[in-house]
Amino acid sequence: MSESENTSADDAAPVRTPLPQRGPMGRGPMGGGGAPVEKAMNFGPSLKRLMGRLRPEWFQVISVTILAAIGVVFSVLGPKLLGQGTNIIFEGVVSAQLPAGTTKAEALEQLRSSGQGQLADMLAPMNLTPGQGIDFAALGSVLLGVAVLYLLASVFMWLQAFVLNGSVQRTIYRLRQDIEVKLNALPLRYFDKMQRGELLSRVTNDIDNVSQSLQQTLSQALTSILTVIGVMVMMFTISPLLALVALVTIPLTVLVTVVIGKRSQKLFVAQWKHTGELNARIEETFTGHSLVKLFGRRRETNDEFTAKNEELYGASFGAQFVSGIIMPAMMFIGNLVYVAIAVLGGLMVAGGQMSLGDVQAFIQYSRQFTQPLSQLGSMANLLQSGVASAERVFQLLDAEEQSPDAVRPYSTEPVSTERGSAELATAERGGAGVARSASANGVSGRLVFDDVSFRYEPDKPLIEHVNLVAEPGHTIAIVGPTGAGKTTLVNLIMRFYELDSGRITLDGTDIATMTRAELRGRMGMVLQDTWLFGGTIRENIAYGRPGATEEEILSAAQATYVDRFVHALPDGYDTVLDDEAGNISAGEKQLITIARAFLAQPSVLILDEATSSVDTRTELLVQKAMSALRSDRTSFVIAHRLSTIRDADLIVVMEDGQIVEQGNHAELLRLGGAYHRLYNAQFEAPALEGEESPA
């Protein structure tokens, strides 16, 4: 689009934000405002939709599952092998205390004959060799095996985390791409109701939180679930009775997680809602920081910030506190089961039903069993926080988009970007270059408003039944009081908003049948609120037409008098502008945006108070450049200073969304109507009511 910056809507639309907004969206409905927070989705559908975004990574997800399963297998075999090592040590110690030269059966019979039958029953299942000590060779082999198992488990867990990290980051990458595409497809009506800070919070904080939640919960959840399954299998192979005791943990864990999770989910939704509101307040306050100081509103601003901060603190504290109860509850349940297993296991060892190593292994398994359950419970707060952020992102993705372009859009011959600098500049007369004729595009630029009506709000009329003809090469000035619908009128030409009724034609073609890109590619726009991005002055000018040559850029700069002040800067055209463009004046910013539009060479030109930020002397120079730029072009000029539009071919006077007068400067003055009153109001000093003449 060959406009110098994004549009702003008219003052007629309601402005909801109390502090001034910065940038191209600073007026009218685009000035920002508090958006009503939609009701959050249910946790289940939102989680399912979030997991669905991993579908393109199905192969990696399967690989992660396989790697995690292998790692868990190696990990759960460790305690069983350690139990064998414990048996080797215990059996060696006991064997050393038995009389040498006897058999195991003789030693046990001696114990029973001496009244130690219970001890004999406990030693019966063991592999004893009386008179021998610990078999350190066997013990060393067991410990080496355990070390290898845990090393392999770590390697496979690392591989699983590596693959999963790539999958999650690619998923978030695609999500950010979808958000970017969505933002470009949303109508301006959406931004009318959404504070910029709130919108930024959704596309930055919330997406980052989703990324963090997926990264941490997926890996931990998968490992925890597989560990629970693997440990359960090992426990049943050791002792089915003790395994059933351990299974009591599962229903208790699920019950606690569900009960606490329902309460914390609402608090997490509120937490991220208040985060967005606080970001909006901060962005708004610091954007208008100078005005806050100027009007002495620092105390009120601090009070509002404190109130929002306290709301966020309350929601965040509540969410973390309630969800934080899950982990201690899980630990308490795990400790109860641990005690039960230790008591029952000790009794079974004493009765000879289990070996000491098996009890030790089972106790380790009980810890491995309850730990992942506790981790799953503790992950609930992180998962709920991530799903709450995902809901806010999905609300943005589900927002209604602007109407699609026509299936068979209108098309004109594309404008060549390989024009030479000679087409831009001629011998200067007063410094202004002559612009290329619009007829080179093969179009004349005739615009017709045919019974056009439009409303921002259905119950608040704004523009009603407007009829207007803009002839090719003519300059149409639009004047009227604030809120009359002037900027809204030109926004309709750009299709920033769709008509409620009527139609607008360009060279006989309804603009609704053209693609927005085609339509806006034939138009240029310079706004009162300048927009420059972080980059060099040369890059900002070249933004009007990608692919422009250096000569064309310099010609546009010279024609719009940018060249005059650029040479006073240390780096000339390579001077880097920051995001605020604070290293140049307001008038210089405006000249750069005008040069940008000059370089674009549009067929239809829209100037919305484009010279309001320049001084009187510079304004005269810019007016000359604008006259050359408007040559052979249909131009719409919105102006409050009526002295600047005396030479317009047609002056349109608007009041309350209606065109009340049309004509040239002389004709409208002779009518003595609305234009006459506006014109005189700018040159007649108002008399104070009750003011007496000097004696």
Buried (B, 14 or more C-beta within 10 A) or exposed (E): BBBBBBBBBBBBBEBBBBBBBBBBBBBBBBBBBBBEBEEBBEBEEBBEBBEEBBEEBEEBBEBBBBBBBBBBBBBBBBBBBBBBBBBBBBBBEBBBEBEEEBEBEEBBEBBEEEEBEEBBBBBEBBEBBBBEEBBEEBBEBBBEBBEEBBEBBEBBBEBBBEBBBEBBEBBBEEBBEBBEEBBEEBBBBBBBEBBBBBBBBBBEBBBEBBBBBBBBBBBBBBBBBBBBEBBBEBBBEBBEEBBEBBBEBBEBBEEBBEEBBEEBBBBBBBBBBBBBBBBBBBBBBBBBEEEBEEEEBEEEBEEBBEEBBEBBEBBBEBBBEBBBBBBEBBBEBBEBBBEBBBEBBEEBBEEBBBBBBBBBBBBBBBBBBBBBBBBBBBBBBBBBBBBBBBBBBBBBBEBEEBEEBEEEEBEBEEBEEEBEBEBBBBEBEEBBBBBBBBBBBEBBBBBBBBEBBBBBEEEEBBBBBBEBBBBBBBBBBBBBBEBBBBBBBBBBBBBBBEBBEBBBBBBEBBBBBBBBEBBBBBBBBBBBBBBBEEBBBBBBBBBBBEEBBEEBBBBBBBBBBBBBBBEEBEEEBEBEBEEEBEEBBEBBBBBBBBBBBBBBBBBBBBBBBBBBBBEEEBBEBBBBBBBBBBBBBBBBBBBBEBEBBEEBBBBBBBBBBBBBBBBBBEEBBEEEBBBBEBBEEEEEEEEEEEEEEEE
